[in-house]
Structure formats: C-alpha cells, structure tokens
Amino acid sequence: MTPKTLLARWPSWAGSAALTWSLLYAAGAALAALTGPSLGYAILGKGTGTGAQAACTVC
C-alpha cells in the first residue's frame, strides 16, 4: 500500500487510530497518576510540565 493510497483511505482506519491513541494516552496518564509526576503529565513536583500545560491550567 502506497502512502497516497493510505491517505486516500483514511476514513477506514481513522477510528482505530483514534482509539489506539486514546488508550495509550490514558495508560500514560494512569501511570503518571500512580507513580507521581513523570512523563510530562504534571507541572508540580519535578517541574516536568510543558508550557502548554501551564497555559491550560489558567483556562
């Protein structure tokens, strides 16, 4: 399958890709919640948060 064909057929795989991404992101967030501030999920603690996370806390 060529990249052009893959992009043309994105509706057929977009749902699976979104579900996979969501599950991986949720697993990373759960790991960060269980182990403390790690993986860039927490601003407090070791200061591993990003600028975008800091901006979203004031929203």
C-alpha positions as CSV (number, residue, x, y, z in Angstrom):
1,M,0.0,0.0,0.0
2,T,1.5,3.3,-1.0
3,P,1.3,6.4,1.2
4,K,-1.0,8.1,-1.3
5,T,-3.5,5.1,-1.1
6,L,-3.2,5.0,2.6
7,L,-4.1,8.7,2.9
8,A,-6.9,8.3,0.4
9,R,-8.4,5.6,2.6
10,W,-8.0,7.4,5.9
11,P,-11.7,7.2,6.9
12,S,-11.4,3.4,7.1
13,W,-8.6,3.5,9.7
14,A,-9.1,6.8,11.4
15,G,-11.4,5.4,14.1
16,S,-9.0,2.6,15.0
17,A,-6.1,5.0,15.1
18,A,-8.0,7.4,17.4
19,L,-9.0,4.5,19.8
20,T,-5.4,3.3,19.9
21,W,-4.0,6.8,20.6
22,S,-6.6,7.3,23.3
23,L,-5.8,4.0,25.1
24,L,-2.1,4.7,25.0
25,Y,-2.6,8.3,26.3
26,A,-4.9,7.1,29.1
27,A,-2.4,4.4,30.1
28,G,0.4,7.0,30.3
29,A,-1.8,9.3,32.4
30,A,-2.7,6.4,34.7
31,L,0.9,5.5,35.1
32,A,1.8,9.1,35.9
33,A,-1.0,9.3,38.4
34,L,0.2,6.1,40.1
35,T,3.9,6.9,40.1
36,G,3.9,10.6,40.7
37,P,4.9,13.5,38.4
38,S,6.5,11.8,35.5
39,L,6.3,11.6,31.7
40,G,5.5,15.3,31.4
41,Y,2.0,14.9,32.8
42,A,2.5,17.0,36.0
43,I,3.6,20.6,36.4
44,L,4.2,20.3,40.1
45,G,6.9,18.1,41.6
46,K,9.9,17.8,39.4
47,G,8.9,20.6,37.0
48,T,8.3,18.2,34.1
49,G,5.3,20.1,32.7
50,T,5.3,21.9,29.5
51,G,4.4,25.5,28.6
52,A,1.1,24.3,27.0
53,Q,0.1,22.5,30.2
54,A,0.9,25.6,32.2
55,A,-1.2,27.7,29.9
56,C,-4.2,25.3,30.1
57,T,-4.2,25.4,33.9
58,V,-5.3,29.0,33.9
59,C,-8.1,28.4,31.3
